[in-house]
Amino acid sequence: MPTAAATIRPYRPGDDAALMRVCLETGAAGRDASHLLTEPDLLSHVYLRPYLALAPELASVVAVGDEPPVGYVLGALDTRAFEAATEARVWPALRARYPLDSFPSDSFDALLVHLVHHPIEASDELVAEYPSHLHIDLLPQVQRGGYGRRLIDRLLGQLSERGSTGVHLGTSEANTNAIAFYRHLGFDQWGPSGHGSVTMVRRLPVT
Ligand SMILES: CC(C)(COP(=O)(O)OP(=O)(O)OC[C@H]1O[C@@H](n2cnc3c(N)ncnc32)[C@H](O)[C@@H]1OP(=O)(O)O)[C@@H](O)C(=O)NCCC(=O)NCCS
């Protein structure tokens, strides 16, 4: 794909299938998770679809013309409010669809189903300073072309305009590329690593 021709635009509902593919193909610490899952949609159920449903105005995609998008950034302005909204409007249907014993206990599917039943809550200390959070994923053909930086800049601008004072995100300790990218963009690590994951944070300017 000629990356020079790709542009960034707001998410629209017809993008969902392509974005679910991006989520799956970057879901194993930045690499393709297709071979790790029996139920490929589970990653999107946890890390993509709640944002498209509850905060579509903060979702942006990278695409070439009218072709399906090949990357996205997603955000939640107020993490606590987002947690409450997912508890009310997202998790109940998924819990009914995927009971806790749906998959073998040592599988990646089971880990994601566990997150549906027991979502991780951000700590009070974290949301006090960094109330917003984000997710970003690009397929390999558009990585290292400047789109990640532009997607992050765009989202941080939107969060800042809406009054957020800071943003956080979680990533796998194994995703050394993403950690280097975030550090390069001015994010710092928050606290120690835990359970193989790292929290990165960045303050936002008051506008
Ligand atoms: C991580 C990711 C979002 C970065 O986006 P990207 O489009 O590849 O990065 P960009 O080309 O916009 O890079 C922006 C800057 O970061 C730097 N950078 C990017 N990756 C880097 C790395 N691995 N090490 C050091 N610097 C890096 C670039 O050199 C660039 O610097 P500059 O703007 O000063 O010239 C993207 O590669 C990706 O989606 N990877 C797979 C999925 C993933 O890991 N998502 C994050 C999960 S938490």
The ligand as a Gaussian input file, in Angstrom:
#p B3LYP/6-31G(d) Opt

LIG

0 1
 C        3.142000       1.599000      18.006000
 C        2.502000       2.317000      16.812000
 C        1.152000       2.892000      17.223000
 C        3.429000       3.482000      16.391000
 O        2.860000       4.135000      15.297000
 P        3.742000       4.416000      13.978000
 O        2.873000       5.027000      12.956000
 O        4.441000       3.146000      13.621000
 O        4.804000       5.468000      14.520000
 P        5.222000       6.848000      13.796000
 O        5.787000       6.508000      12.452000
 O        4.109000       7.814000      13.856000
 O        6.403000       7.309000      14.744000
 C        6.331000       8.522000      15.485000
 C        7.675000       8.787000      16.089000
 O        7.989000       7.723000      17.001000
 C        9.207000       7.110000      16.620000
 N        9.085000       5.682000      16.791000
 C        8.128000       4.865000      16.312000
 N        8.370000       3.591000      16.653000
 C        9.523000       3.625000      17.356000
 C       10.318000       2.617000      17.967000
 N        9.971000       1.328000      17.914000
 N       11.458000       3.004000      18.594000
 C       11.825000       4.297000      18.658000
 N       11.103000       5.313000      18.085000
 C        9.989000       4.957000      17.453000
 C        9.388000       7.429000      15.147000
 O       10.751000       7.408000      14.764000
 C        8.777000       8.802000      15.026000
 O        9.717000       9.787000      15.394000
 P        9.637000      11.284000      14.768000
 O        8.154000      11.638000      14.622000
 O       10.341000      12.128000      15.782000
 O       10.315000      11.208000      13.445000
 C        2.342000       1.365000      15.591000
 O        3.597000       0.921000      15.174000
 C        1.452000       0.189000      15.860000
 O        0.242000       0.295000      15.772000
 N        2.036000      -0.978000      16.170000
 C        1.281000      -2.225000      16.298000
 C        0.176000      -2.170000      17.323000
 C        0.646000      -1.667000      18.653000
 O        1.686000      -2.060000      19.163000
 N       -0.174000      -0.774000      19.240000
 C        0.084000      -0.200000      20.524000
 C       -0.484000      -1.079000      21.567000
 S       -0.318000      -0.349000      23.191000

